[in-house]
Amino acid sequence: MHDSGGILLRGKRALVTGASRGLGRAICRVFAAAGARVAFSYTRDEDGARKTVEEAPGARAFKVSVLDVPATEAMIRELEADWGGIDVLVNNAGVSQNLPLALMDEEDWDRVMDVNVKGTFLTSRAVLRGMIRRKAGTILNLGSLAGVRMLEAPVHYCASKAAVKGLTEALAKEVARYGIRVVCLAPGLLEDGVGRNLPDHRLADYLKHCALGRVGTLDEVARFAAFLVSDLNSYMTGETVVADGGV
């Protein structure tokens, strides 16, 4: 694994949602290696959360759903009391399912929109209060290539990630006066995550159109996330940056 030798995020205090596996775990690992203090939330997977702590030594795990407002606010209060503040929020928690619209129940739509969009809103709201008081902070929202391109992908997932892009732009404009940046990272297909259950023909189609001819690794996207939230990237806000191998 490449890291920044503990310099890139030295002194940063970071909270990552949905990090008991996949990209969330990779972000915790890379952030910790880059010098950040890391906390993360997860919903159910105790074993996965333990693995994240092993890979990101010193990381603090909170069993908190992004849709549980009292638990989210209690987690933020505890971290602010212990750390003195949160510098970086990564809204990573997300869900999807491979369903065509005609077979989608209202509950299916609601679950994907709730976790991916409402969860981003609720966690951002809770963290922003402290960031606004301190007039500093960075929020990184995890979007998707499916939210910015016309792809064969579940409609509710695409809609939710397009909403995250719009939320990023509007929120960036709103909080810029407080010295807070909001950016969105939209990965293409990765080695693990929501795309891992793709049918073979969909994967083959993606690889055919991808200039680099492969799916992305969790580690390379996590390293890019570390740069995006770092002080080296101080003049970017409101932007959705695509990392898709050239589709």
Helices and strands as residue ranges (DSSP letters): E 13-16, H 22-33, E 37-42, H 46-55, E 60-63, H 69-83, E 88-91, G 101-103, H 106-113, I 114-118, H 119-134, E 137-142, G 145-147, H 155-175, G 176-178, E 180-187, G 194-197, H 200-209, H 218-229, G 231-233, E 240-243
